[in-house]
Amino acid sequence: MEEKLVSSTGDNLIDDLRRIEVFADLSQEQLDWLVQHLQRMHFQAGEIMGQEGEPLDHLIVILEGEIRIQRGSGSDEILFNGYAGEVTGLLPYSRLTHYGGTSRAVIPTRVAALHRRDFPQMLERIPLLGQRLVSIMADRIRETTRTETQRDKMMALGKLSAGLAHELNNPAAAAQRATASLRETLETVRDASIRLSRHVLTTEQRETILLFERKAGLAPTLSTDPLAQSDREERITTWLEARHVPDVWKIAPAIADTCVEIPKLEDLASQIGDEVLGDALTRIASLLTIARLIGEIEISTKRISDLVQAIKQYSYMDQAAMKEVDLHQGIENTLIILHHQLKGGVKVVREYDQSLPRICAFGGELNQIWTNLMSNAIEAMHGKGELRVRTAKELDRVLVEIGDNGPGIPSEVLPHIYEPFYTTKEVGEGTGLGLDTVSRIIRNHHGEIRVTSHPGDTRFQVYLPVTQPKVTASSMMEEADDAANLFTSGPDTKSIA
């Protein structure tokens, strides 16, 4: 931060400090010491106080005005808004070294800054102030963690939502197209039926047409290669054209999809005559098309239903939080949710232990684990490779192993992968909370996670107990102490000033 000293008497600064809660009850001697060591600065609206990446060396007391810190060049992401009466910047015991974003004065702003070299003496002379500043730091880490966790969840939700929207759109669009074609084909059936009714037909001829319709509709659709399908359609087209049947281009494909061959068409023509043949085949082909369209709609709506069911089971939205969970079902639902990421070239290899017991767990949280680990594996392989999922029973625990054949995790990165906010991705691509969240959920389930990584073989192994231990008051207190220690002794890696 560029030092911009402005004239201000010690008495005025003492008055300013007394109006701030952190300093309000300090003794005159303590305030005098602060006044002697604080540097007073003034910034105009919009003026930069510190650039992203610059060293952060001062504790900042906002005497008047407002400070805003934004990350990235031209970014709208606000990391911090500070107002008059707040203490920010570098705090005692913090591991911050640089600005995490560009700091600007929003309006004309006065601040007082204490250099880090004066921290030891300040803590010795004013121990109460040290405690209060540590409390401020803990609150800030807690708020930053909450904000970043929410941001990480929203980013993950955005990715899942985009993929699900695509997955749902495909069958929905297919059903919509089939419905539109169905409406048009129904009109064709109606017109053909009207024309067919104008012909003078015997009871036997009408029964022949109806029987032909029924057999053709029940005939299985031929699944052959495109060349054989084209040859069959060409033969039927030639036969229809020889009898001057209209709209051959509509009739031939529908007939060619079934087991109806030329001899059966010859038999139909011989019984009803060529004059009736065109209208009869138009009606028959339309009915066959309607049956095919109904099948397409059934497939599309079933795909939508399966996706909705997978989402429902994935989130456990209508079930109790802690319950017996089928791990294989959770993994499969996760694979369905992530299908949009898999279909670009990822092969899923399953090696399931079918004797795996159900385990007592928070199902929705376990699915967060599988989602994070699988997404990371897919991204590591750049969307092309082999995703391996293995399960096994080991004594009173179950194992879920998720591996990939990507480039592996560099040895210098491996020790840090579970640290909060640690990420190797570009700014805006990740918050570094994915594996931290995974680790936290596994700890909450009294489980364990291990990782081994070499080029072409990375494996995350999640061990979970089949039954959860009973929660006692002492264990709850221990977990609460662990959570508190995260804020007071954990790495303070986010630069907020």
WOCOR-V435076 format. One line per field, one symbol per residue. ss: DSSP state (a for helix, b for strand, c for the rest). phi: phi as a letter, one per 30 degrees, with the letter a starting at -180 (. if undefined). burial: I if it has 24 or more other C-alpha atoms within 12 Angstrom, else O. A space follows every 50 residues. Layout:
BEGIN
ss: ???
phi: ???
burial: ???
END
This chain:
BEGIN
ss: ccccbccccaaaaaaaaacccccccccaaaaaaaaaacbbbbbccccbbb ccccbccbbbbbbbbbbbbbcccccccbbbbbbcccbbbccccccccbcc cbbbbbbbbbbbbbbaaaaaaaaaacaaaaaaaaaaaaaaaaaaaaaaaa aaaaaaaaaaaaaaaaaaaaaaaaaaaaaaaaaaaaaaaaaaaaaaaccc ccaaaaaaaaaaaaaaaacccccccaaaaaaaaaaaaaaaaacccccaaa aaaaaacccccaaaaaaaaaaacaaaaaaaaaaaaaaaaaaaaaaaaaaa aaaaaaaaaaaaaaaccccccbbbbcaaaaaaaaaaacaaaacccbbbbb bcccccccbbbbaaaaaaaaaaaaaaaaaaccccbbbbbbbbbbccbbbb bbbbccccccaaaacccccccccccccccccccaaaaaaaaaaacccbbb bbbbccbbbbbbbbbcccccccaaaaaaaaaaaaaaaaacccccccc
phi: .ddbdbdadedddddddddcedcecdddddddddddcdccbbbdeiddca dejddcbbdccddajacbcbcididcdcdabcbejccbidceidcdbbdd adcbddbebcbbbcdddcdedddddbeddddddddddddddddddddddd dddddddddddddddddddddddddddddddddddddddddddddddddd cdddddddddddedddddddddcbdeddddddddddedddddchddhedd dedddddcddceedddddddccjdddeedddddddddddddddddddddd ddddddddddddddchdcbddcadcddddddddddddcedddddkccccc bcdddeddbdadeddddddddddddddddddhiblbccbbbacbhcbccb cbbbcddjcedddedcdcdeidacddejcacicddddeddddddchcbbb bbbbeiacbccccbddbddddcdddddddddedddedcbddccddbb
burial: IOOOOOOOOOOOIIOIIIOOOIIOOIOOOIIIOIIOIIIIIIIOOOIIII IIOOIIIIIIIIIIIIIIIIIOOOOOOIIIIIIIIIIIIIIIIIIIIIII IIIIIIOIIIIIIIIIOIIOOIIOOIOOIIOOIIIIIIOIIIOIIOOIIO IIIOOIOOIIOOIIOOIIOOIIOIIOOIIOOIOOIIOIIOOIIOOIOOOO OOOOIIOIIOOIIOOIIOOOOOOOOOOOOOOIIOIIIOIIOOOOIOOIOI IIIIIIIIIIIOOOIOOIIOIIIIOIIIIIIIIIIIIIIIIIIIOIIOOI IOIIOIIOOIIOIIIIOOOOOOOIIIIIIIIIIIIIIIIIIIOOOIIIOO OIOOOIIIIIIIIIIIIIIIIIIIIIIIIIIOIOIIIIIIIIIOOOIIII IIIIIIIIIOOOOOOOIIIIIIIOOOOOOIIIIIIIIIIIIIIIIIIIII IOIOOOIIIIIIIIIIOOOOOOOOOOOOOOOOOOOOIIOOIIIIIII
END
